[in-house]
């Protein structure tokens, strides 16, 4: 298999189909390139089993490749960042540090406002599990705002949380 190349800015190409990673009698693992520029390559993974499917985003901004990979998944486990928190960093960091950091965080992560509406809903994910929460100490209610524009079930992930598939 030939893996697609990524441009110098770290932006992945649009894939026609997920990449096969591994298959046995019960599990199929596929992957796709996601956009975590400038860090590349970055991947999202999907695990299909007889009981159901789980798709994991990895660090990424809104990614059509990931949406395609997650179509109809039972669980979409997706990272999320609070844009209000990013903006608040401007009051504690010098401007010369804050501006490049802000640009990176916004260009390479998915915000609370985007994750449900722009990723989980178009993918048709039955459940959206928020993970890799930035900042980790946000009130749970703030993460619940990700349900705007999303018709499935929203779950705010916690360490050691277990969810059943199937």
C-alpha positions in Angstrom: 0.0 0.0 0.0 1.2 3.5 -0.8 0.4 6.0 1.9 -0.5 9.5 0.6 2.0 12.3 1.0 1.5 15.4 3.0 2.3 19.0 1.9 5.1 21.0 3.6 2.6 23.0 5.7 1.3 19.7 7.2 -2.1 19.9 5.6 -3.2 16.3 4.6 -4.7 15.6 1.2 -8.3 14.6 0.8 -8.5 10.8 0.7 -10.9 8.9 -1.5 -11.3 6.1 1.1 -10.0 5.2 4.5 -6.6 3.3 4.7 -6.7 -0.4 5.8 -4.6 -1.0 8.8 -5.5 -4.4 10.1 -8.2 -7.0 9.8 -8.9 -10.3 11.5 -12.0 -12.4 11.9 -13.7 -9.9 14.3 -12.0 -6.5 14.0 -11.2 -4.2 11.2 -9.1 -1.2 11.8 -9.0 1.7 9.3 -7.3 5.0 9.5 -7.3 8.4 7.8 -5.1 11.5 7.8 -6.4 14.3 9.9 -5.4 18.0 10.0 -3.2 18.8 13.0 -0.9 21.2 11.1 2.0 21.7 11.2 2.4 18.3 12.9 2.0 15.6 10.2 1.2 13.0 9.6 -1.6 12.8 12.2 -4.2 10.0 12.1 -7.7 9.2 13.1 -8.7 5.5 13.5 -11.9 3.5 13.3 -12.4 0.1 14.9 -15.3 -2.0 13.5 -16.4 -5.1 15.4 -19.4 -7.4 15.3 -20.8 -5.4 18.3 -20.3 -1.9 16.7 -17.8 0.8 15.8 -15.6 3.3 17.5 -13.9 6.2 15.7 -11.1 8.1 17.4 -10.1 11.5 16.1 -6.7 12.2 17.4 -5.7 15.8 17.5 -7.3 17.6 14.6 -9.3 20.6 13.4 -12.5 19.9 11.5 -11.5 17.2 8.9 -13.5 15.9 6.0 -11.3 12.8 6.0 -12.4 12.1 9.6 -16.0 12.8 8.9 -15.8 10.2 6.1 -14.1 7.7 8.3 -16.7 8.2 11.1 -19.8 7.9 8.9 -22.5 6.0 11.0 -20.1 5.2 13.8 -21.5 4.2 17.1 -19.0 6.3 19.1 -17.0 9.2 17.8 -14.3 9.9 20.4 -13.1 13.4 19.6 -10.7 16.0 21.1 -12.0 19.4 21.8 -10.8 22.9 22.8 -12.6 25.8 24.3 -12.1 28.9 22.1 -12.9 31.2 25.1 -10.1 29.6 27.0 -7.7 30.2 24.1 -8.7 33.8 24.0 -8.2 34.2 27.7 -4.5 33.2 27.3 -4.0 36.6 25.7 -4.4 38.3 29.0 -1.6 36.3 30.6 0.9 35.8 27.8 3.0 38.4 26.0 1.5 39.2 22.6 4.6 37.8 20.7 4.0 34.4 22.3 0.2 34.5 22.4 -0.5 35.2 18.7 1.4 32.2 17.3 0.0 30.0 20.0 -3.5 31.1 19.4 -3.1 30.5 15.6 -1.8 27.0 16.2 -4.5 26.1 18.7 -7.3 27.3 16.4 -5.9 25.8 13.2 -5.1 22.4 14.6 -7.9 21.6 17.1 -11.7 21.5 17.0 -13.7 23.9 19.2 -16.7 23.2 21.3 -18.8 25.1 18.8 -17.5 22.9 15.9 -17.3 19.4 17.2 -20.9 18.5 17.3 -22.3 20.6 14.5 -19.4 20.4 12.0 -18.0 16.9 12.7 -20.3 14.5 14.6 -23.6 15.6 12.9 -22.4 15.4 9.3 -20.7 12.0 10.1 -24.0 10.7 11.6 -22.2 9.6 14.7 -24.7 8.1 17.2 -22.6 9.1 20.2 -20.0 11.9 20.5 -17.5 11.4 23.3 -15.5 14.5 24.1 -11.9 13.8 25.1 -8.5 15.5 25.4 -10.4 18.5 26.8 -8.6 21.8 26.8 -8.7 23.2 29.4 -9.2 20.1 31.5 -10.7 22.1 34.4 -13.6 23.6 32.4 -17.0 23.2 34.1 -18.9 20.2 32.6 -21.7 22.5 31.5 -19.3 24.3 29.2 -18.5 21.1 27.3 -22.3 20.4 27.1 -22.5 23.3 24.6 -21.0 20.9 22.0 -24.5 19.5 21.6 -25.7 22.6 19.7 -26.2 21.4 16.1 -25.8 17.7 17.0 -28.7 15.4 17.2 -27.0 12.4 18.8 -26.0 11.6 22.4 -23.1 13.8 23.9 -20.8 12.3 26.5 -18.1 14.3 28.3 -15.3 11.8 28.7 -13.6 11.2 32.0 -10.5 9.2 33.0 -11.2 5.5 33.2 -14.7 5.9 31.8 -16.1 2.7 30.2 -18.8 2.7 27.5 -20.4 -0.4 26.0 -20.6 -0.9 22.3 -23.5 -3.0 20.9 
